[in-house]
């Protein structure tokens, strides 16, 4: 079984939970040189930030089909499982095809937030008609997060309550994303209304502050994440 196959079989739940994984040392970690702002950024104040054009349409299509083909190859079909917090979904933890997006988005996030970050993990979720996402905040590995639309024509907004107390609804076309402070900003999605056989794929990208309270969650304490992001 290849490394990807296990990821389709075992759903890695990204909501708050504990981990017993061995901690990954930060030796060899490359930190981007950025200008740290003296004043709190708009992202830090509001708790969310819109990021356009993270990837091209062609790159989004490539990610989509590599994930779907991996599921067909490893499971014999596009099999879903029922998650009581999201409905019928298909998930893939740390897909190699999306590693480049983690590396691309990190300096963008650091500039927007005004802080250095350490990557943790990333995963895709494919939702189906009537799927949803319960209102929640995330576990420590998701301190600074991005949800990005890979495919799906329906206007299906992510909803969140920002740090000013305002409720927001943000629709992202393919290739765009919304960054948010996942551990403190509640976020959710109402039930998806689309054609019965349509799929809506999202890519989630997660980081922690280098000098923050969750820094020891680097690479999600997962050897595969460490290997993919540092090779």
GUDREN-194227 format. One record per atom (N, C-alpha, C): x, y, z; residue in three letters. Coordinates in steps of 0.1 Angstrom, whole numbers, plus 5000, padded with zeros to 4 digits. Atoms other than C-alpha are relative to their C-alpha. Last residue first. Layout:
XYZAla/...
//
This chain:
499150065010Unk/512951755014Unk/500350094989Unk/498649964998Unk/511651965043Unk/500949934990Unk/499949865000Unk/507851975037Unk/501550045001Unk/500549945012Unk/507351615026Unk/500450155000Unk/499250055011Unk/509651465054Unk/499550084987Unk/498749944999Unk/508051675082Unk/500849964987Unk/500149865003Unk/504551595071Unk/501450065000Unk/500249985014Unk/505451225069Unk/499950154996Unk/498850025008Unk/507051225103Unk/499850034986Unk/500250115009Unk/503951375121Unk/501349994991Unk/499350114994Unk/504151595151Unk/499949874992Unk/501050094994Unk/501651805133Unk/500649895008Unk/500150125009Unk/504651935113Unk/498949915005Unk/499349995013Unk/505352175142Unk/499849874993Unk/500850085009Unk/502952115172Unk/500550014985Unk/499550144999Unk/505752235195Unk/499149904992Unk/498950035009Unk/505052585183Unk/500549865000Unk/500250135006Unk/501652585200Unk/501149964990Unk/500250104990Unk/502152865225Unk/499949864994Unk/501250014993Unk/503653105200Unk/499949885009Unk/499849964986Unk/507053195188Unk/498850005009Unk/498750054996Unk/506953015155Unk/500350035014Unk/499049904998Unk/503253065152Unk/501349955005Unk/499949954987Unk/501452755140Unk/501050125001Unk/498749964994Unk/500452645106Unk/499850045014Unk/499949964986Unk/497652475087Unk/501450035004Unk/498649994997Unk/496452435051Unk/500250065014Unk/499749934987Unk/493052305042Unk/501550005002Unk/498750034995Unk/492152215005Unk/500250095013Unk/499349904994Unk/488452204996Unk/501449955005Unk/498750034994Unk/486751994971Unk/500650125006Unk/499449874997Unk/483052034962Unk/501249975008Unk/499050014989Unk/481551734944Unk/500650145002Unk/498949914999Unk/478451724922Unk/500949985012Unk/498750075002Unk/476451404918Unk/501150105000Unk/499850124992Unk/473151534934Unk/501449944999Unk/500550125007Unk/473351884920Unk/500449875007Unk/499550015014Unk/474052154945Unk/499449884994Unk/501150025009Unk/472852284979Unk/500550004986Unk/499749975014Unk/475552255005Unk/498849964992Unk/500150115010Unk/474352255041Unk/500150044985Unk/501450055000Unk/475552555061Unk/499949894989Unk/500649995013Unk/479352595066Unk/498649945001Unk/500950105004Unk/481252665098Unk/499550024986Unk/500350005015Unk/483752875115Unk/499249884997Unk/501050105004Unk/484452985151Unk/499750014985Unk/501149945009Unk/487653205153Unk/499049884997Unk/500849904993Unk/489953115183Unk/498850064992Unk/500250044987Unk/491852795173Unk/499150105008Unk/500950114998Unk/491452855136Unk/499749965014Unk/499350054988Unk/492953195133Unk/499149895005Unk/500749964988Unk/491653255097Unk/500849945012Unk/499150034989Unk/492953255061Unk/499250045013Unk/500349924989Unk/490353245033Unk/500949955012Unk/500150064987Unk/491353104999Unk/499750115011Unk/499949904989Unk/491353164962Unk/499849935014Unk/498749934999Unk/492252904936Unk/500250115010Unk/498950095000Unk/488752804927Unk/501350074999Unk/499950075013Unk/486253084935Unk/501349915001Unk/498750005007Unk/485953174972Unk/499949924987Unk/500050105011Unk/482653274989Unk/501450014993Unk/499049985010Unk/482953445023Unk/500049894990Unk/500250115009Unk/480253485049Unk/500850034988Unk/499549985014Unk/481153695079Unk/499649874992Unk/500150125008Unk/479553725114Unk/500350034985Unk/500850005012Unk/480854025134Unk/500049864993Unk/501450044997Unk/482153995169Unk/499149994988Unk/500749884997Unk/485354195163Unk/498549975004Unk/499649964987Unk/487353875165Unk/499450135004Unk/498649954999Unk/485553725136Unk/500250065014Unk/500249894990Unk/482553495137Unk/501350065003Unk/499249994988Unk/482853265106Unk/499650125009Unk/500649904991Unk/480953145076Unk/500950005013Unk/499650034986Unk/482552965047Unk/499550115009Unk/499149924991Unk/480453035017Unk/500549935012Unk/500250064986Unk/479152784992Unk/500950075009Unk/499649894991Unk/478552944958Unk/499749965014Unk/501149944991Unk/478252624938Unk/500750115009Unk/500649885006Unk/480852564911Unk/499050075009Unk/501449994996Unk/483052324929Unk/499450134995Unk/501050015010Unk/486752264927Unk/498650005006Unk/499350075011Unk/489952344946Unk/499049984988Unk/500950085009Unk/488452604970Unk/500949944989Unk/499949965014Unk/490952704997Unk/499149914991Unk/500950095007Unk/490552695035Unk/500050064985Unk/500649955013Unk/493552855052Unk/499149894995Unk/500550095010Unk/494652815088Unk/499650074987Unk/500249915011Unk/496652975116Unk/499749914988Unk/500149864995Unk/496352795149Unk/499850104989Unk/500749925010Unk/495452465132Unk/499950155004Unk/499350005012Unk/497952245150Unk/499550094989Unk/498849925000Unk/496352345183Unk/500850014987Unk/499050044990Unk/492952195176Unk/501350084998Unk/499150115003Unk/490252385157Unk/501049975011Unk/498649955001Unk/487252595165Unk/500949884999Unk/499050054991Unk/483752475157Unk/501250094999Unk/499349894994Unk/480452535139Unk/501049955010Unk/500549954987Unk/479452215121Unk/500950125005Unk/498950004990Unk/480452175085Unk/499550065012Unk/499949884992Unk/477952075059Unk/501249995008Unk/498950004990Unk/477151815032Unk/500050145007Unk/500650004986Unk/473751835015Unk/501049995011Unk/501249934998Unk/475351754981Unk/499449985014Unk/501050045009Unk/478851614985Unk/498750085003Unk/501450004995Unk/481951735001Unk/499149964989Unk/501049995010Unk/485551644992Unk/498649995006Unk/501350064997Unk/488051725019Unk/499150024988Unk/501149965009Unk/491751785012Unk/498749935006Unk/500950125004Unk/494451785038Unk/498950064991Unk/501049955010Unk/497352005051Unk/499249874996Unk/500550105010Unk/499751975080Unk/499050064991Unk/500450124993Unk/501952165105Unk/499549904990Unk/501050085006Unk/503952455089Unk/499649885009Unk/499550145002Unk/505852685112Unk/498949924994Unk/500950124998Unk/505053055111Unk/500849884998Unk/499550125006Unk/506853395115Unk/499249875004Unk/499350094991Unk/504653685124Unk/500649894992Unk/498949934993Unk/503253995107Unk/500849925009Unk/500150014985Unk/499953825100Unk/501050095007Unk/501349954996Unk/499653925063Unk/499950015015Unk/500149855003Unk/503353895056Unk/498750065005Unk/499149934991Unk/503553555074Unk/500050154998Unk/500649994986Unk/500553435056Unk/500850085009Unk/501249925001Unk/501953515022Unk/499450025013Unk/499649864999Unk/505353365032Unk/498950104998Unk/499449964987Unk/503653035041Unk/500550155000Unk/500949914992Unk/501253015011Unk/500750055012Unk/500349875007Unk/503852894985Unk/499250095010Unk/498849925001Unk/505352625007Unk/499750134994Unk/499649964987Unk/501952485017Unk/501250095000Unk/500849904996Unk/500852494981Unk/500350055014Unk/499549875005Unk/503852294970Unk/499150125004Unk/498949954991Unk/502852014993Unk/500450134995Unk/500349864995Unk/499451974975Unk/501150065008Unk/500349915011Unk/500251674953Unk/499850145004Unk/498849955006Unk/501951494982Unk/499750104989Unk/499750065013Unk/498551455000Unk/501250074993Unk/498749975005Unk/498951545037Unk/500249944986Unk/499049944991Unk/495751375049Unk/501350024994Unk/498650055002Unk/493151285023Unk/500950095008Unk/498949914994Unk/489351315030Unk/501449934997Unk/498850085003Unk/486151185013Unk/501250095003Unk/498849935005Unk/482951325027Unk/501149904997Unk/499250095008Unk/479451225036Unk/501150074993Unk/500850075010Unk/478051455063Unk/501049904993Unk/499949955014Unk/480251715080Unk/499249934990Unk/499949865000Unk/480051685118Unk/500150064986Unk/501249944994Unk/478551335119Unk/500250165001Unk/499549924989Unk/481251225094Unk/498850075007Unk/500949914994Unk/479950955070Unk/500750065013Unk/500450054987Unk/482550795048Unk/499150115007Unk/500149904990Unk/483050835011Unk/499849935014Unk/500750044988Unk/484350594984Unk/500050115011Unk/500149884993Unk/485350724950Unk/499249985012Unk/501149925003Unk/486450384937Unk/500050135009Unk/500950065010Unk/488750094939Unk/498850084997Unk/501250054994Unk/490250214972Unk/499049934990Unk/499750064987Unk/493850284963Unk/498849935006Unk/498950095000Unk/493650354926Unk/500149925013Unk/500450115008Unk/490250514927Unk/501049895000Unk/501150074993Unk/491150734957Unk/499649884991Unk/499450084989Unk/494550824941Unk/498949925007Unk/499450125005Unk/492750924909Unk/500649915011Unk/501150095004Unk/490451154928Unk/500649874994Unk/500750054988Unk/493351324946Unk/499049904996Unk/499150094993Unk/495451354915Unk/499449945012Unk/499950135006Unk/492451484897Unk/501049915006Unk/501350075000Unk/491651764920Unk/500249864995Unk/500250054987Unk/495251874925Unk/498849925001Unk/499050104997Unk/495851904888Unk/499849935014Unk/500550125007Unk/492552094883Unk/501049885002Unk/501150054993Unk/493652344910Unk/499449874993Unk/499550064989Unk/497052384893Unk/498849945009Unk/499450125005Unk/495352464860Unk/500649925012Unk/501150095003Unk/493052714877Unk/500649864995Unk/500749985013Unk/496152884891Unk/498849904998Unk/499650095010Unk/497052874928Unk/499250044987Unk/498950084993Unk/496953124956Unk/500649914990Unk/499150065009Unk/494953364934Unk/501249935006Unk/500450045014Unk/493153564960Unk/501249944993Unk/498850015008Unk/493853564998Unk/499649964986Unk/500350065013Unk/491053685021Unk/501350014992Unk/499349935010Unk/492053745058Unk/499749934986Unk/500250075013Unk/490553635091Unk/500650094989Unk/499950154999Unk/491053695128Unk/499849934987Unk/501350065004Unk/489854055127Unk/500049855002Unk/501149934993Unk/492754215146Unk/498749944998Unk/500050034986Unk/495453965136Unk/498850065008Unk/500250144999Unk/494453985099Unk/500049975015Unk/501550015001Unk/494254365101Unk/499649855002Unk/500650015013Unk/497854355113Unk/498549995000Unk/500850125002Unk/498954465148Unk/499450004986Unk/501449994996Unk/501554735146Unk/499249884997Unk/500149964986Unk/505254695146Unk/498650015005Unk/500649874998Unk/505254485115Unk/499950045014Unk/501050014990Unk/507654195111Unk/499550145003Unk/500049884992Unk/509554225078Unk/498849995010Unk/501149915003Unk/510053875065Unk/500250125009Unk/499649864995Unk/513053645062Unk/498950094996Unk/500049905010Unk/511453295057Unk/500450135007Unk/500949894997Unk/512353035082Unk/500250114990Unk/499749885008Unk/513852705070Unk/499050115004Unk/501249925004Unk/513752435096Unk/500450134993Unk/500049985014Unk/516952225096Unk/498850084995Unk/498749995006Unk/516452095131Unk/499850024985Unk/500049895010Unk/512952155143Unk/501350034993Unk/499149894997Unk/512651825160Unk/500050104989Unk/499049995011Unk/509451625154Unk/501050115003Unk/499849875004Unk/507551525186Unk/501150014989Unk/498749954996Unk/506551165187Unk/500250144995Unk/498950015009Unk/502851125182Unk/501350055005Unk/498950064993Unk/500451085211Unk/501249984991Unk/499150085009Unk/497951335198Unk/501049945009Unk/498650024995Unk/494951495215Unk/500749914991Unk/499750134995Unk/491851625198Unk/501449995004Unk/499250014988Unk/490251955187Unk/500149855004Unk/500549934989Unk/488951935151Unk/500849965013Unk/499249894997Unk/491151815123Unk/499450095011Unk/501049894995Unk/489951465121Unk/500850125005Unk/499349934989Unk/492451245101Unk/499150125004Unk/500349865000Unk/490251005082Unk/500750075011Unk/500149954987Unk/491950665078Unk/499850155000Unk/500750104992Unk/491250495045Unk/499850055014Unk/501450015004Unk/492150775022Unk/499249915009Unk/500649874997Unk/495350865040Unk/498550004996Unk/500449994986Unk/496450505040Unk/499250125003Unk/501250084998Unk/496450505002Unk/499550005015Unk/501249935002Unk/498750804999Unk/498849915004Unk/500249904989Unk/501750635014Unk/498750074999Unk/499249885001Unk/501450344990Unk/499750095012Unk/500949885000Unk/500050005000Unk/500950125000Unk/
//
